[in-house]
Amino acid sequence: MLQTWIYTLFSVFIVSLLAFVGLFTLFIKMKNLQKIILFLVSFSTGALLGGAFIHLIPELLEQCPFELRISLSLLGGILIFFVLEKFIHWRHCHILTSEKHPHPLAFMNLVGDGLHNFIDGMIIAGSYLVDFKLGLVTTLAVILHEIPQEIGDFGVLIHAGMSKYKALFYNFLSALTAIFGAIVTLIIGQGSAAFIELLLPFTAGGFIYIASSDLIPELHKETDPKKSGLQLLAIILGIVVMLSLLLLE
């Protein structure tokens, strides 16, 4: 059990460090940055869908029958992220903030992002409690998604008037909630196998929602056939990466 704690806390700490990735955007031209973000969004779309359908759901079916409670938990994962966006006014937006595309206020973005990171910590911990390889896959899927997300969050804070150092600091504080989410899950999961069984479909539902409701609609905004083709290739590449991780098993 000690190894599970070590792997989990190390993973969520690495995910938290991604809050500093926004610093690199200060040295990249806006036009080039947008191209990079769209590629990363496409790649993370494939990774999230691959993580859900290639790893999480098959692992779930090995652990227990696909009963009603499992279906409800999967739907719960979808609804929780819907609630985050709808009522806390925070969303997985990867288009850089501007006058034509304003983002929520910095405070609301930090609150929503903190809750999201808390859930990230929960799903990473829950995956490690089931299996080390599943924890690794889930961590990778979260990392690939968080890179473009953190770039967007950093842009929101800068646009709100924060200095780059203050923006990095508050973005990192928000990211650290993942550690608390992981600790809570590890404590509860030690004495409740049922909790972990429900967390897997919850994670799959969250991954499917983020990829399908947030990321893919953003990709549809690009209508150029060549760029759209590159997006498709990036999505496939993300799926292939998740597929290749089956070699670990």
N, C-alpha and C positions, 0 to 999 in steps of 0.2 A: 504493500500500500504506500510505503514511503516513496518508492520509485514513481508511482502515479502522481503524487504531490509534486515531486521534483520536475517531471516532464511537463505537467500542466502549468505550474507557475513559471517555468522557463519559457514555455510557449506563449503564454499571455503577456509576459514581459516583452518578448520580442515583438509581438503584435502592438503593444503599447508604444514601443520605440518608433513605430511607423508615423507617429504624430509629428516627427521631425522631418519627414520627407518633403514637407512643404517648403523648407528652406531652399531646396534645389531649384524650385520654380522661379526664384528671384534672379537666376542666372540664365534663364531660357526665354527666348522671345515668345510673346503671346501666341503667335500663329503656330510656331513649332510645338508649343506646349499643348495647344488644343488637339493637334494631330496625335501627340503621344497619349493624351488622356483618352481619346476615342479608341485607340488601339488597345489600351489597357482595359477600358470598359468592355470591349468585345471579348478580350481574353478572359476577363474575370466572369463574364456571362457564361462562357463555356465551362469554366472551372466550377462555378456554383451549381450549374445544372448537372455536370458530371459527378460532382461530389454527392448530390442528392440521389441521382438515379443509378449510379454505378457502385457507390459505396454505402451510403446511409440506409437507403430502403432495402437493398439486398441483405445487409447486416441485420436489419430489423426483422426481416422475414426468417432469418436463421434463429433469432433469439426467441420469437414468440409468434403465434398466429396473428394474421391481420384482422383483429377484432374491431368492434365499433369504437372502443376507447382509443385505439391506435389511429383510426380515421379522424376522430375528434381532436386528437393531439396534433395531427398533421394540419388540420384546418386551423387549430389554435395558433400554430406558428405563422400561418398566413395572416390571421386576423390581428395578432399582436403587432406585426410590422405595419399593418394598415392603420391601427390605432396610433402608433408612433407618428405616422405621417399626418393623419387626419386631425387628431386632437392636440398633438404637441407641436404641430406645424414644423415638422422636420422631415426631410426626405433625402434619399440617396441621389443627390443631384451632382453630376460631374461636369456640368457646363460652367465655365468660369463666370463668376458674378460680374455684372455690369449694369448700366442704367437700363438697358433693354431686357436684361435677364436678372432681376434682383433676387437675392436670397433672403431668408428670414433674418431677423435681428440676431446679432451675435450671441446674446444671452440665450435665446430660444434654441439656437443651433447647438450651443454647448450643452444645454439640458438634454435635448433630444439625442445628441451624439453620446452623451454620458450613459443614458439608458441603453442605447444600442450597444455600446461597448460592454456594459454590464451583461447583456444577453450573450454577446460574443464569448465572454469569459465562461458563462454557464455552459454553452454548447461545446466549447473546447474541453472543459473539464468533464462533462458528461460523456463525451466521445472517448476520452482517455480511460474513464472508469469501465467502459465496455471492452476496449481493446487498444493497445498501443498504436497499431497501424491505423486504426480508424481515427484516433486522436491526431495523428500526424497528417492524415488526409484533410481532416476538418480544419486544422491550423493552417495548412497551405491554402485551402479555399478562402479562408478568412483573410489571410495575408494578401492574396492576389486581388481581393475585392477592396481591401482597406487602402491600398496604395493610391488608386485614383480618388477614393473617397476623402482621404486625408488631405490630398492636394486641394480638393474643393473646399473642405472645411477651413483650411489655412487661408484660402482666398476670401472666404466670407469674413473672417476676423480682420484681415488687412483692409478689406473694403469698408468695414464698420469703423475704421479709424485707429485700430490698434497698431503699435509698432510691431515689427517682425519678431522681436524677442518676446514681447508680451503675448503675441498671438501663439508663438511656439509653446510658451509656458502654459497657457490656459488650455491649449489643444492637448498637451501632454497630460495635464491634470484630468481632463475629460477621458483620455485614453486609459488612465490608471484604474478606472472603475471596472475594467475587465478583470483585474486581479481580485477585486471584491466579489464579483460574480462567480469567479472560479472557486474561491474559498468557500462561499456559501454552498455551491453545488457539491464540492468534495465532502463537506461535512454532512449534508443531507444524504448524499448518495451512498455514504458508507453504511447507512442503516436502512436504506430503502431501494430495493431492486426495482420496484414498480416505478419509482420516480425516474430512474434512468431509462426504463423502457419507454416512458412517455416523452422523455427529452429527445430521443433519437428522431421520432417522427416530427416533433416540434422543430427540430433543427432542419430537417428536410423541407418542411413547409416554409420556413423562413428563407432558406436558400432559393426555393422555387419562386417565392413571392418577389424577392429582391431582383432576381434575374429577369423574370417575366414582366413584372409591373413597373420596375424602375429603369433597369438597364436597357432592355430591348426597345422600349418606346423612344429612348434617347437616340439609339442607333438608327431608328427609322427616320429621324430628322435629316439624315444624310441621304441624298437622292442620287448622287453621282454614282453611276454603275461601277466604275473602277474602285472607288473608295468603299462602296457597299460590298464588292467582292472581297476586298481586303478584310473588311469586318467579318464576313462569313468565315474566311480562312482563320482569323484570329479566334473566333468562337470554337471552330473545330479543333484548333490547336489547344485551347483550354480543356476541351473534352478529352483530347488525346493524352494530355498530361495526367489527368485524373485516371484515365484508362491504364496508362503505363504504371501507375502506382499499384496496380493489381499484382505486379511482379514481386512486390514486397511480401505477398501472402504465400 
